[in-house]
Structure formats: C-alpha cells, structure tokens
Amino acid sequence: MRPGARTPRGRVGALLPGSSAPHPVARALGLVAVVLTGAWLGLLVVGGIRAPVGPVDTSMALRPSLTGGTRINVSPLGALELDSHIAPIRLDVDVDQLDPIRSQALVERPERISGLQEEITADVEDGARELAVRSCVAVVAGATALGLAVYRRPRRALAAGGLALALLAASGASAYATWNPKSVLEPRFSGLLSSAPSVVGSARSIVTEFDVYQKELARLVTNVTKLYDATSTLPTYQPDPSTIRALHVSDIHLNPASWHIVASLVEQYDIDLIIDSGDTMDHGSSAENVFLNPIPTLGAPYVWVRGNHDSADTQKYLEGMRNVHVLDGGRAVTVAGVRVAGVGDPQFTPDRSVVPAGDGAERAAGRVLAEAVRGQARAGTPVDIAVAHNPVAAHQVDGAVPLVLAGHVHRRVNEVLPNGTRLKIEGSTGGGGLRAVENEQPERVHASVLYLDRDTRRLQAWDEITLGGLGLTTAEVARHVPDEVLPGTVPAPSPTGPTPTAPATGGSTEPARPLPPAVPPAQPAGPSAPAPRP
C-alpha cells in the first residue's frame, strides 16, 4: 500500500500488517450468521401478535426450530404439540385467557356452537396472515439492523435484509408444501396427566371425523378452552361408549408406584381391561407375592402372562385372586368383550442354577400360542389380542391374530409383521423397577391406552403415556392412529398365512435388527422412593 493511501472503509483486515482480505466462503458464512442472528432477534422482539381464536385470546409467534410443527401452550396445564409442518420455523400459540363475554355468549346462545368451527377457522386464517406480514417485517428489520451494525455499509445491510426475507419465504414455502392436517389426529400432550384425556379427545370421534379438518380444529380449540377454564377442577372425560379401552402395561419389576399410576390411568381413561405382558416381579420369590395384593383394587379386570422374572409360584398366587385372568399355554378368555389369548415365558432367568434355554424355547412357546389361536378361530371364537412376554415368541403368531402384545425389552416398538399382525411392545411401566436407582438417569415409566372398535375389536388408535422416572414429574401423552383405519386408505387384509420363524426386529421405522438378549437377573437394590402419583 502506498504511503498515505486510505484504507477502504469496512475492510478491517487491511489495517493489520500482513493480513489479507477474507476468503469469499468466510464472507458468505459471516453474512449468513448475521442474517440468521438478526432474523431471530427480530422475531423475538416484534414477531408476535395477539389474536382471538373463538372464545379465547391467544398470542401467536414464529420461532426458529429444527423440526417445525406447532406448539399450543395452555398454562398452567401443559402444552400440545402437532407435527403440522416441516420447516425451520415453529408456530407457538399461547392461550392467554378465556374471554368472558364471548364465552358467556356461547353459553346463553348454544346455537352459536354449530358455527364455531367456521369462526375458529376464520380466526386462525386471519391471525396467520397478520403473523406472516409482521414476521416478514420483523425478520427484514432485524437482519438489516444487525447487518448495518456489523458491516457499517448500507449495501451489505440491505443484502442481509433481502437474504433474510428470502430465507423466510423459503421456510414458508416449505411449511406450505409439508402442511399436514392429519397432525390434529396425533397430538402429543405434555403437562398434567389428569388433563390428557380431555385434550386429546375421543379416539373414535377423531377417526370418524377425520375428513372434516375444520371440525377437528374447532374440537381442539374447544378442548383447550375447557382446560384453560378448569385450572382448579379439571373437566370430566366422557369416553365414547362405542370404544373399548384396554391399558397395556409391562415390566413393572416390583415398583410400588406402578399401582398408583395404573389406578390413576384406569380412572382417568375409564379403562375396560388391563393387559400385563409380564415381569411384574423381579426375583419371583414367594416373599414378593404380597406386592401383587393391590391388583384386585385397580378398578378393571386384569389379564396377565408370566415373564422371565415371574416364577410358577407367582403365577399360582395370581390365579387365586379375584378379577385376575392368568393366561398360559394358549389359554383364551373373553374380558370386556375382547377375546385374549396368551402364553407364559418358558424361561425363569433369576434361577441361576438353570441354564437359560434361549430364543429356541421362546419360539416354541410362540408356536404353541399360534396353534391355540388358530384352534380358537376354527372353533368359532376368534382371538382379538394375543399376549406373550418375549417379542421372539410374539412373532410366531404373525398371520393368526390382528394384534399381539409383548414387553421384555424395556422400550416401545410398534410394527406390522409380514403377514399383517401388528406387534406392539410396551416399555417398562415400573421404570425399570428398583434397579432404576442403579442408573445415572432414571428409566421412564411407559404404558399405553389401546382403543378398540366394539364391533370388530380392531385397534382404532392408541395413546402412548410416558412419565418421568424416579424423582421426576414429567408427563407426556402422544396419540397415534393406524394408517389402515384412516378414511381414504385401503384397509389392511385380515392376518392370514403361515407362521414365520424369523427373530424379533427393532422399531417400526428402522431396518430389522435382532433384539437384545433376555434381561439379566436383577441384583438386589436398596429401597427407593416411589414416584409421585400423576
């Protein structure tokens, strides 16, 4: 540089001896960082609006997100999440308050409820348009202001604002292209567990009214309104009388808090029957049998199969209890209108004097169950649900029954087997039991509510309930609807065909992989504090 020459404005690197101009890639990455930071700050500062939606006042805002979707916050009860779209922006809706004038008008003039769905749809559309305009202004202003502060050059600042607007437009296009109205059918609720049945609604009505999105949106807002208006006295859930509700639990492993959780779910969801796929005990000793005494008081018939941690003595003790149905050897019973058959686990792993028989014994037990199920069909009493503890055994009934339940692996798996049978594996309802205190992080508590059609006894939907482990109080409910029951889809064929002998596989969306070996015998653990009742 010639002596006395002026340094170009804004090129800081030229001020340092020996320095060179930034690389074009580095400049581009710096501009992107400025744009994203400025757009985010703009959305945080001025990106939200207040909008009425039916009888409630809401605040709507767009927020950066890696997964997109919609989140409806109903303080202090919890939040509802919908997989409504895939884009780097999420729609946040906060229910601020219930408008007393609009609510009273609905009470005094019930005929207005018939037009509520159109009103709510129009309110959401108006709010979305206003939010889109305001978000554009916020994003462009934030990126431009930060660009001016960083580069001190109007041209670069305007470039940052233009790039921010282009990114927001691309995000909006992605959200529009991936918009999923079916997301109202499969909401995830987190918060107070007792409010979950009301916020997720009736499984039966969700399926039958799938084709009317506006009606679902109105129902969703109505449920949120009820929740907000009932912070002290939560609304009573009115189950659809045409739906049978079964509670699937598994792998309780001597956790005394599990009985409180099960009893609470039975009451909140008006459960018709409880199905336990085994490992209720830990060591299977006769001294543990007293742990089973609360079962007759849970409020619903209890169907049970033996797990690999349950002994023959455990099974005999349960057989003497009222309202308990122990299934083994393919035995079938009809409970609450549902025909259930099951087989006990052929292995008892806490007995270290016996060499474990392995998966061969599990497959043999599964074949016994499959043959019993086919025998029931030939006798004119077809089985609706089969139950086995180990998924290896459960795979053997593929093609013989619509639904098979299992446990053992302490994680949820949902998949449709090759011959049409749906396999549902439940996680641990005991949060891993007393052994959970051995882990650095407590294992979560899992249970599922299965909604069955009263006429066909086919699975219509299910709610996956997940609670925090020992010492935690989180609660989440996720609704799932099988593809085959949605209007406009081709029904799945009735399970037919030969019984496969393939080993168990992993999850519903992952390639097949072997399941882990049998749960090892539990080691004695110290006492643990029971988890709080939900």
C-alpha positions, -999 to +999 in steps of 0.1 A: +000+000+000+013+034-009+023+057+019-006+080+028-032+058+010-065+055+027-077+021+040-110+011+023-139+016+047-151-016+064-121-037+055-107-043+089-082-068+077-063-042+057-055-023+089-033-052+101+002-056+086+005-088+066-032-095+067-053-104+036-089-100+025-113-126+040-120-156+018-153-155-001-166-186+017-158-170+051-175-138+040-206-158+029-207-177+061-204-145+081-233-129+062-254-160+068-246-158+105-255-122+107-288-128+088-299-157+110-290-139+142-307-107+131-338-126+119-340-145+152-337-113+172-363-096+151-388-124+157-381-123+194-386-086+197-416-078+174-425-111+157-456-120+178-493-109+176-523-112+198-553-128+181-587-140+193-595-177+184-631-185+192-637-178+229-600-175+238-574-148+234-541-161+221-506-149+214-491-163+181-454-162+172-430-178+148-398-192+164-367-208+149-368-246+151-350-276+137-382-297+134-410-272+128-445-281+139-470-262+161-470-259+199-500-248+218-492-237+254-521-239+279-506-225+311-505-239+338-519-273+325-493-281+298-487-280+261-500-297+230-476-303+201-487-311+165-464-322+136-482-298+114-453-290+090-416-294+084-396-262+082-370-243+103-398-223+119-423-233+146-457-218+153-461-211+190-497-204+203-501-193+239-536-194+253-536-162+274-571-160+288-607-170+282-628-141+270-657-139+295-680-121+270-675-145+241-677-175+264-709-163+280-724-157+246-718-194+237-735-204+270-765-182+265-769-190+228-759-227+223-770-225+186-738-205+180-717-236+187-728-250+154-710-222+136-680-223+159-658-243+136-662-217+108-655-189+132-624-206+146-611-214+111-615-178+100-598-165+132-568-188+126-566-177+090-567-140+099-542-145+126-519-164+103-520-137+077-512-110+102-485-130+117-469-137+083-468-099+075-455-090+109-429-118+108-416-105+074-412-070+088-395-083+119-371-106+101-361-080+075-357-052+101-337-074+125-313-087+098-309-052+082-302-035+116-277-061+126-261-060+092-257-023+094-242-026+129-217-052+118-207-041+083-215-003+086-223-003+049-259+002+037-254-021+007-243-050+028-271-043+054-297-043+026-283-076+013-287-091+047-323-079+049-330-093+014-314-127+023-335-128+055-367-122+035-357-149+010-350-174+038-383-167+055-401-171+021-384-204+016-393-215+051-429-205+044-430-224+012-416-255+029-442-252+056-470-249+030-456-278+010-454-301+040-486-289+057-502-319+074-538-315+085-537-351+099-515-338+127-546-329+147-553-367+149-519-375+166-512-347+191-486-350+218-496-336+252-472-328+280-481-314+314-507-325+340-515-361+332-551-358+345-559-333+318-546-355+290-579-375+282-598-342+276-571-325+255-565-355+232-603-362+229-621-394+219-603-418+196-635-429+180-647-395+170-612-385+158-611-414+133-647-410+121-645-372+116-610-372+100-623-358+067-635-326+083-604-307+093-623-276+104-643-296+128-612-311+143-597-277+147-628-265+164-628-295+187-592-290+195-597-253+205-628-262+224-609-288+245-581-263+251-608-238+262-622-263+286-588-270+300-580-233+305-613-227+322-607-255+346-574-249+364-588-259+397-615-285+387-603-304+356-631-314+331-645-349+333-636-371+303-666-385+286-654-416+267-671-427+235-694-456+246-687-475+213-649-478+221-633-504+243-603-491+261-575-515+272-545-505+292-513-523+282-486-524+310-454-545+312-422-550+332-433-534+364-404-551+383-417-546+418-421-508+416-448-500+441-455-466+424-468-485+394-501-495+411-509-458+418-501-450+382-522-478+368-551-470+391-550-433+380-550-442+344-579-467+348-599-439+364-590-411+340-594-431+308-623-453+320-603-484+312-623-516+305-594-541+310-557-542+319-533-564+300-500-571+317-474-587+294-452-599+323-422-593+345-443-580+373-418-594+398-380-591+399-368-623+416-401-643+416-397-653+452-427-662+473-418-633+497-425-609+468-461-621+463-475-595+488-466-569+462-494-582+440-522-576+465-533-542+451-542-558+417-579-566+425-584-530+436-572-513+404-607-509+390-606-531+359-602-568+351-565-578+350-552-601+322-517-614+329-490-636+313-458-648+330-425-631+322-390-644+326-388-627+361-421-643+373-420-677+388-445-705+388-452-695+424-460-660+413-484-674+387-502-697+412-506-667+436-523-646+409-546-675+399-562-673+433-570-636+430-605-623+421-608-603+388-574-617+376-572-638+344-539-657+341-531-669+306-507-697+297-503-724+272-525-705+247-555-703+271-581-677+259-606-657+279-632-630+269-629-599+291-649-567+285-659-581+251-623-587+240-610-623+233-574-625+247-551-655+245-516-657+260-486-679+269-462-676+298-425-671+292-408-706+292-377-692+310-371-681+346-338-663+344-334-654+381-328-691+388-290-692+382-289-730+387-307-735+353-290-727+320-313-703+300-330-721+271-326-691+248-347-680+218-354-716+208-376-721+238-393-687+231-401-697+195-415-730+207-438-712+232-448-688+205-458-717+182-479-731+210-497-698+213-502-696+175-517-731+173-540-723+201-551-691+184-558-709+152-577-735+171-599-708+186-606-695+151-617-729+139-640-733+169-658-700+160-643-680+189-615-660+171-589-643+193-586-605+191-554-600+210-525-624+217-501-618+246-465-630+251-437-616+272-408-620+249-411-605+214-394-636+199-424-656+210-448-629+199-435-630+163-447-666+159-484-656+159-480-634+128-509-641+105-530-657+132-543-627+151-548-590+144-528-577+174-501-592+196-487-575+227-453-581+243-427-565+267-393-576+279-370-552+261-380-520+281-386-499+251-416-493+228-418-509+194-447-507+170-446-526+137-468-545+113-454-580+108-451-595+073-484-614+074-505-585+087-503-588+125-495-556+144-469-561+171-469-536+200-441-539+226-445-518+257-417-502+277-413-507+314-444-495+334-422-497+365-395-475+351-371-505+353-382-513+388-359-510+418-329-514+396-336-479+382-317-465+411-285-481+398-286-460+366-274-424+364-306-413+348-339-429+359-357-450+333-391-436+322-424-451+330-444-464+300-480-475+294-504-474+265-542-470+262-555-491+233-588-480+217-606-510+201-638-509+180-666-526+199-679-544+168-647-556+152-624-553+182-597-539+158-573-513+170-585-478+162-559-457+179-536-457+209-522-432+234-486-437+245-482-424+280-447-415+292-439-404+328-406-393+343-388-419+363-380-420+400-380-385+414-393-369+382-428-355+375-429-350+337-459-364+318-464-368+281-493-384+261-489-390+223-519-400+201-513-425+173-538-437+146-531-467+124-529-459+087-554-486+079-583-470+098-580-436+083-607-427+058-594-429+022-569-456+029-571-492+018-579-515+048-552-539+058-560-575+050-570-599+077-540-617+092-535-649+072-507-671+061-480-693+076-464-686+110-430-671+105-400-681+125-379-651+120-363-634+150-377-603+165-369-570+149-363-535+162-386-505+157-414-496+133-394-473+112-359-488+114-345-518+095-348-552+111-322-559+138-320-586+165-334-577+199-310-577+228-307-609+249-330-616+277-330-591+306-303-604+330-313-614+366-317-584+388-292-577+415-305-567+449-310-529+452-316-506+480-350-492+487-362-463+465-387-436+469-419-442+449-426-418+421-454-393+428-489-402+418-497-385+385 
